[in-house]
Amino acid sequence: MNIFKMKNKKLSNILTLGFALFAMFFGAGNLLLPPLIGVEVGENYLVAMIAFGLTGILLPFTGILSVVFSGNDFNDLGNKVSKIMAPILGTIIMICIGPLIAIPRTAATTFEVGIKPFFPTMEPIYGLFLFFLVTFILAIRPSKVVDIIGNYLTPLLLVLLALLVVVGIVNPMSDFLPSEKTFIESFSKGFIEGYQTLDVLASVIFAGIIISSATDKGYHDKKSKSQVVIISGLLSTSCLLFVYGGLIYLGATSGVSNPEISRAELLIQIARNVLGKYGLIAISLCMIFACLTTSVALTSAVGTFFSRLTKGKLSYTLLVVICTLVSFGLSIKGVDEIINFAYPPLAFVYPIVITLVIYVVLFGKYIKSKIPYALALLFSSIIGLLGLLKIIGLLDKKTIEKLNHIPFFEYDLGWILPSIVGFMIGFIISKVKK
């Protein structure tokens, strides 16, 4: 009987943690981005789905594994390379997934999709103020964040999303649109759009929250704690795979041929076409719950990270207040402007974090020297910086043509081969030193 109770308790904990992790990941970008990908790639939706799944599902799960294998939080992961690099990269990540991009985007999306259709004359500032007031109230008690999200908000969100996806697949709105993109262009589109989810960046931070919550639930030894966190991660990624795939499919069969349509308008149109007059209500509730859960998790993560970084000199409560106020100010810009602004910094940061996560998971157990990881990150950073300069228009055509000789550089994936070369050089150096 006791064994049965223990198994039930473990299952309950895994469900709570897994659903909480899904909700933390699944925010504004995760709901807005996939349908437009489907519109743009049309009949090539499968290859785009695979590519988006790599940066939006597989790599975030790898990010969780990298932290689990390294210790209890991002600092343990960063220390695999350098004790100096860990707080610097951690700060960049937290600013991106916090008050600079992700949190303002969740609020702006909530207003444009979840509130404005019902109150078209409402000024954005009032809706955004209400959103951040609720975020602040829930985030101010970090110990309750995971349970609130996992037990109450996520199940309703998943039911609504499943309803939209299943009905849309059973009764497609139209045939697949022909695509002007090649397979490699469709793959690149899905892969790069996955950056906008911010999930790889968030995964190395959220892993610490989930590990801490697992510890609070009684899993203290490394084996049981790792097992619970990994299974919870698999649950969340399974949910993400179903939702992402469904939303890309809905976009590809939406009948919308105008790639200039705003992401919010497209989502609203799909919801209305699939679920009729109740579609707008369903998608509004989805958006509100998806964005609110992510906003609460991110605000809590920002407060926790910088409080620990300053060794308590800045209190958690003060940091939550600052994060909330800055996010509120930036959210007034609107969804599309925030997304357009976000791409350049993400194109620089993402390759660095992906490189760190992948190499630690693949080789962290066998290669203890820091040199291979440091050189892989250095090479990724250089290519990421060149990519950033290209995106913001600071490179001339001749320079870009030369850089395009780097494999996949023209598709914004030029960091892949250099990071491998850097790791191999670092490995050779570490062997020679020994």
C-alpha positions, 0 to 999 in steps of 0.5 A: 500500500505504501509503495502504491502511494509512493508511486501515485505521489511520484506520478502526481509530482511528475505531472505537476512539474511537467505541465508547469514546464510546458506552460513556462515554455509555451508563451506568446511566441509559441502560439503566434509563430507556428501558424505563420510558418505554415502559411509561408512554407505551405506544402513543405510544412513537414520539413519546417515542422521538423526544423522548428521542433529542433530549436523549439523542442529538442534543444530546450530539452537538451538545455534541461539535460545540460543543467541536470548533468552539470548540477542544480542551476545555470551557474553549474552549467556555465562553470563547465567553461568558465566561472567568469563566463557563467554570470556574464552569459547568464545576465545576457540570457536573463535580460533577453528572456526577461524584461527586454523581449519575452515578458513584454511580448507576452503582455502585448500578445495577451492584449492584442489577441486575448483582450482587444477583440472583445474591447476594441476601444480599450487603450493598451495601457489599461489592459497591460497594467492589469496583466502585469498586476496579476503577474506581480501578485503571482510571482511575488511568492516564488515557492508557489509558482510551479504548483499554481502553474502546473496544477491549475493553469496548464490543464485548461490551456492544454484542453483548449489547444487540443480542441483547436488542433484536433478540430482543425486537423479533422476538418482542414480549412483548405488544401496545402498552399503551394510553396515558393520556398525550397526544402532548405529554405523551408528548413532554415525558416522553421529553424530560425523562427524557433529562435523567437520562442526563446525556449533554449535560452529559457530552458537553462534557467527553467531547469533550475526552477524545476530542479529546485521544486523537485528538491522541495517535493522530497527528491534530494539524492541526485538519481531520483531528482534527475529522474523526476526532472528528465521525465517531467521534461519529456512530458512537456516536450511531448505536449509541445510537439503536439501543439507546434505540429498542429499549429503549423499544420493549421497555418499551412491549411488555413487558405491564407496566402498573404504572408504580410498578415500579422501573426495575431490576425492570422491566429484569430482568423484560424480560430474563427474558421476552425471553431466558429463563433466560439473560436475567438473565446477559445484562442483568447483564453489560450493566449491569456493562460499561455502568456500569463504562465510564462510571464510569471515564470520568467519574472520569478526567474529574473528575480531569483537569478539577480538576487543570487548574483548580487548575493542578496544585496538586491532583494527578490521583491525589489527585482520583481518590481523592477522587472515588472515595471520595465516590461510594462514600459516596453510592452506598449510597443506591440507584438510585431515591433517587439518580434522584429526588434528581438531577432538581431540579439537572438541571432547572436545569443542563440548560437552561443547557448546552443553550442554550450548546451549541445557539447555539454550534453554530448561530451560533458561526461567524458571530456572534463577539460574546459578548453574544448568548450571555451573554443567552441563557444568562442568560434560560435560567438565570432560567427554569431557577431558577424551574423548580427552585423549582417542582419543590422546592415553593417556589412557590405555586399562583398564581405557578405559574399565572402562570409557565405563561403562558410557553410550555411552562413547565408541561412544564419546557421554558419556557426555550426561548423566553426563550433565543431572545429573550435571544439576539436582544436580545444580537445587536441590542445587539452590532450597535448597539455596533458 
